[in-house]
Amino acid sequence: MTDTATSHPALSFAERLRAGEVFVGGWFSSPEAHFAEAVASSPLSPIVLDMQHGLHDVASIVACVTAIAAAGKPALVRVSVGDFVLAARSLDVGAVGVIAPMIDTAEQARAFAEQVKYPPRGRRSWGAGRAMSVLGGVEPPTYLRQANDRTLALAMIETREAVEAVEEILAVDGIDGVFVGPNDLCIALTDGDRADTRDPILNAALDRIAAAAKAAGKIAGIFGGPAERAAAFRAKGFSFVTVGWDQMYVAAGIAAMLDEMGAGAGVAPAKTGY
């Protein structure tokens, strides 16, 4: 019987996070599997596939999860608001975590956890054949026995209501942690005035979220965006931080190459726009 801890590196991701390791992940909105594999071949880990605001559909999630797994990395999927059926389906095809946006209450968190955890924690339906194949030929009894601990349900904290309820959300059985959307949280805290992840108005909320996750023994993740912000969020105690996104990786790579060529090669100074 194949042991999940050794069959594929992605299956140790949740355990390593819980043990205190810090991960800097990638963010991927494009439906192109070969591009996903290229990003996964970088030092970034895990790779988050964005269905909420990205261009993914079910077919591209299947293809990209497979490509990321082939590169030896874990894939997570941010589903659309309230799409908990697709959350379970993402796990069925080999993702090892799901991020659910706009979770404001413990009740919403329970509804999410119920769909992505097997009994007795939830009511996820059995159909993980693709996941077992993609993740190294895991045997069905092993996958079933370990899936609740090896796959992550992360509730996004993006509103005033969610910050006020963060302790209750984290207390829900089956919720493995929280994941902050700092742009939406800034919009909420400024009553729609601005989306600025550098805004000091975020500080108290972020400190509360990180402290609540630590106290609960659960995971605190956040969308980091530009490298400077990702580093600042790591310093605040978030152990799972994404940096950049696919378009930004391309722009930064082009800018670096043009800068290396230099003005003497007849190349205008590079501007990334970020």
Secondary structure as UniProt FT lines:
FT   HELIX           4..7
FT   HELIX           9..12
FT   HELIX           13..18
FT   TURN            19..20
FT   STRAND          23..28
FT   HELIX           33..40
FT   STRAND          47..50
FT   HELIX           58..70
FT   TURN            71..72
FT   STRAND          75..78
FT   TURN            81..82
FT   HELIX           84..92
FT   TURN            93..94
FT   STRAND          97..100
FT   HELIX           106..116
FT   TURN            119..121
FT   HELIX           129..134
FT   TURN            135..136
FT   HELIX           140..150
FT   STRAND          152..157
FT   HELIX           160..164
FT   HELIX           166..170
FT   TURN            173..174
FT   STRAND          177..180
FT   HELIX           182..189
FT   TURN            190..192
FT   TURN            197..198
FT   HELIX           200..202
FT   HELIX           203..216
FT   STRAND          219..223
FT   HELIX           227..235
FT   TURN            236..237
FT   STRAND          240..242
FT   HELIX           246..261
FT   HELIX           263..265
//
